[in-house]
Amino acid sequence: MATPRTKKPSDNDMVPVESYLCEEQTDCVIIHETVDSQAPPERCERELDKAMLSKHSTIVIEPHQLGEECIRYIRVGNALHKTAVLSGLTALGVSAVRAGWCVPFGGVSLACAAAYHFSWQHDPACKYQVDTAGHYLHRIPLEQLTSPEPVILVRRDDTVRKKLHNTVACAAAVLLVYQLTSLLKR
């Protein structure tokens, strides 16, 4: 059985961390449901933040409400990313057919890319994706779970995704500026 993780003495809060490391070779953390009625509800959130900052490859979230919030948060970031890329590609593609049509798509791409950059890009949660298909169940010891429906987060390397995102958004922004200046000169 895994031993509870202990905090470093430098931490200011005095709440004990009850997340458990899974098998060492898989680098997995389980955040268990709080059964102590006197424990603050924010404790699980702090455990999740610490697990993400520690860059664990797999995080299992047992508290239902925290798992649902995390899923929604990651979906919003994914939606901003996809909207920025798809609207940017649409702006670049449409500009060859009808120059004025690229302005709204370029604007949406630029706005979504800016929102993603300032709100999500530097958050440790943007490195994680939700395992909805159960492909990573082999990474976690199922006997340690106390919840029938835990949320599994898997850390992904998003370097290529961010390069694509930034390249398309910058190209759409350049096209947007070019089209707006040419429209204003008329």
Secondary structure by P-SEA (a helix, b strand, c coil): ccccccccccccccccccccccccccbbbbbccccccccccaaaaaaaaaaaaacccbbbbccaaaaaaaaaaaaaaaaaaaaaaaaaaaaaaacccccccaaaaaaaaaaaaaaaaaccccccccccccccccccccccccccccccbbbbbbbbbaaaaaaaaaaaaaaaaaaaaaaaaaaaac
